[in-house]
Each structure stands twice: as C-alpha cells, then as structure tokens.
C-alpha cells in the first residue's frame, strides 16, 4: 500500500492538473457537415474593421509624428509599386462619409486603431501630447456612438513611433513596455468614458515575424531565430502591463474589457491517422496562436515551443534557449490578462512533419520542424497566401475553446482579397467566402464556442502593407486614382447586409435569393460606373442601390 502522504500528494497533483490542463482537442475528427441554416444568438455583434495606417492617410498632418511604416514605405523597393500610406483612403477626412457606409450596413460595431504617433508624436508621453490628434479620435468615437455603432479600438496596429525605433530598437527593447503603457493610459483617460472594448495589439505574430525575422514589414529587421522571439516577449509583457493598468486604475469606473487580437491560420494534419502529422499540425498552431495565447491564459509559452527551441538552441551550442523565459513573478502577472480574445483568421494549411537539422542555421520557421502544404483545389482569388478553406475556421475556434477554457471571443478580422486592376464590383468569390466562413462560425457557436461578435475585414480597400494597394480586402471599392478617393459598394456589401439583418441564414430559398439580388445590383452599378454616371455621393443610398427586402 502507498503511504498516506504519497496518496495525498497524488491527489493534489491530479487536482492541479485538472484545474490547469487544457481540455483535449480531438484532432482525429474533422466532421465538415453541410451548410447550416440558423440564427446567431440574440445580441451577436456584427462589424467591419480598419486600421490607422492602412486607411487614415494624413501621414504628416495636424502635428502627427512619423511612424515606422511611414519610414519603411518611403524607402524604395519595400512595398509593391512603392506605394505608401501617405493619403491612402483619406479616412482622416472622411469620418462622416465612412460612418454613413457603416450605418447603411447596419453595423453594430466598428473596429479601428489609434495611431500612436498621431497622439504622441515621439511615442514618449512626457515629450508632447498632440491635442489635434486626440480631437480626431474624439470626433470619430462620438460620431460612432451617435449612430449607435460600438467602437472597438486597437491601440497598436503596427505603426510604432519612429523615434522609439531609432532610439531603442523598437520591440527588441524592454523599455517599450513602459512607453506603451503610458500611451495606453492616455487613451483610457481620454477615450475610456466612451470606449469599452480595447485591443492592445493587433496580430503580434506578424509584428514579430515579419517585422523582426523576415523583414518584410516595418521596421524591416532580419534577426533570424532571435528577433521575433524577443519582440514577442516584450509585447506579451506590454500587453499584461496595460491590462493591469486598466484593471487597477480604470475598470471600476469605465467597466470596459481589454483583449488582444491574435491571428491564427489553422493547421490541419495531412493524414489524420498519422500521429506525426497530428503533432506537426499542433506545433504549427502552437507556434502561431499558442505563442501568445498560452502565456496570456496559462502564464507561459506552449511546452512544445520551449522544447523545440530549447533543444535546437542547445544543439547550436548556445548557453540558453533563443526563446526567452518568464520569471515565476512574470508568469503569474501575465496569466489571466485577457478579458476577451480577438481572433483574426483568414486561411488554413495542411501540415506534415519535416525535420530541419539545427546546424542549418536558425529561424522561427525551421524551429517548428514542419512543412506547410495547400490543396490546389482550394480557391485563392487574391493574396498569394489566402486560400478559402471555411472548415478550418470552425476547427480553429473549437481548438481555442478547448485550450483556453472557452474564452469570450470576438472575431476581429476575417475576409478575402482580390487582385484586380480594373474596377470590379461583382465580387461573387467574396460573397462565397463570407457566406461559408460565417456559416462555419455559426456551427462553432453551436459546438459551444463563445463567439460574441464578427468583424468583416475590411470596410474599405486600403493599404495592404508590403503589397501596397495591389490587394483589395474591402467590402467597398476605393478608387485610389481619383483624388477624392470615392467609395463604391461591392456586391458583398449587399450580401453582408442581408446576413446582418437576418442575424444568420434563415433558409435556403432566401439565402440563394440574396446572392442573385446582390449580383443584379452590382452589374448595374458596374455599368453606371463604366458610363461615368455613378455618383459616389449616393453610395449605399437606396436611390442608386435598390435594396429589395422581399424574397
Ligand atoms: C492581418 C492584418 O492585421 C491586417 O492589417 C491585414 O490587412 C490583414 N491581415 C490581411 O492581410
């Protein structure tokens, strides 16, 4: 018989494991099912999104400071066709017009980001606060609320003040934590009486990997195998600090929520009966979404990241892992700092095991020991990386539910692009994408995933980072060649509007009629446009864009 103290210890251990262990995700079942007709829960929030650098323009106006994206896009050869966000959609000057588009769509929320250098030009609060910048966001927030549209505000959508990059090396440097916290605190102070949903970081994966590992994005650094991990480490700490600031100083009064927006492509094992493929797919997801979500929900990096990066670092003769570590105090400070989880999801990959020997250099990508594959039958209308695989969305959402204790989720980005040089308002592939992805989200909600809202990405065509204006994600087409930057609704506007007004998909007959009508409307608009008779002033208004409510 085992002594009593050993039994008690086992008891405690089992209890601890039950409390902290994530539920198991069943990798072996991928039950795709057919289209599901039904409604979203009452109060489900429908929205669309944007970000400051991608839409505002006015890059050097009204006292705004320079961001790393201003500098990066002004360097030749960094962005397709050397496009810049200097004026972009001129969103800075078109607040009223854009809110009218949102109203027409009957959006419940609008997700946008604040440009840090617009309100604190050097990034350092004690240097100078730009009141004109604050006024712009004040006005935007007020107008949204007047129109009953809830603002969901991102604090950091990639546009770090350039001074912080030059002086400190940006997210490589721990000092960003305090500067970011001061900036966030200013936003809570000035906007928190009206903004109740805050997102600290948008897609820190991209900031870390594309900004500090591959250099495709600003600040364009190529610190292979270390830069991304260090940047991520500092961002996770910055996120936690801002959450605590809100929690201790503002939550009582303002009663808002602080979350983060993580991007996660889904990784599906190539062969569901092969354990190696399953493990590789899990690594793919853990190195992507889990890299950030696991610390925030469980206090530390995914075990598999610690194992793989640690082992490879040792094989490379390094004294410690290239993946930084959190102290016990930091772990408990970071754990539980997410009131809601924002998810940006676009696509899926098939994953299989592939070894990358440690002596062949190091990088985030080779650390994972896997290969990514795609099915050539998957539609890919726009961006090279974006294949439409709707079922991956439901899989990802169920994974999140099991891993992180069924958190409150807002979909902060989902949508598809097109590569179209001429104006094309009849975006039937986008209608199909939204229809199927939103339907998979509905199935996930039926599975018990706690999704509270959905944000179509994006409201407008806009500056698509290193792809410039060559990839269009908008529900609304923007004519960038025209200095007035007119907006025209694509067919997907009409379709998304139907989903919103029905809060889901009522029945087959009705849903099929939506597509027919959206297509009829867009072909006549295309004709009007081609004949030069289209007036963008009327965009979205019933006079030009008849909305037939009857089936
Ligand atoms: C994620 C980024 O957050 C967003 O800014 C971008 O437009 C989309 N991906 C599409 O690439």
Boltz pocket constraint, residues with backbone or C-beta under 6 A from the ligand:
constraints:
  - pocket:
      binder: B
      contacts: [[A, 51], [A, 54], [A, 202], [A, 203], [A, 263], [A, 344], [A, 413], [A, 463], [A, 464], [A, 473]]
      max_distance: 6.0
